[in-house]
């Protein structure tokens, strides 16, 4: 029996994540330093993530910021086309 692989493109919406993270920080009145403490990264990393300029970053930092801000990490991945 042959193994069949299916490839599904997944697109990360970094701009939507950054906008939601900035909005949540504004609502909760959090600073980048406060989020960084809970996320387990530096405040510079948080600022880069919420700036929407960085598309590639470490998953542990992304998950940490999501957890610190009570955001669902899965909300920012969109399924592409099957191939």
C-alpha angles and dihedrals in degrees: 000000000000123000115238120206124201121201119210119187113226120195122201114217099213093168092055091046092050092048093049092046092050091047092050091048090051093048093048092037092234124161124218088250092056093048090047092056092055094039094051095234138094125283088242089059091051091050091050092049094050094044092073090221095104115071098174120052139141114289092222090060092047092049091045093054091045090052093046091052096037093242123149107242092207092062092076099055118086125194116240127195127313117245 
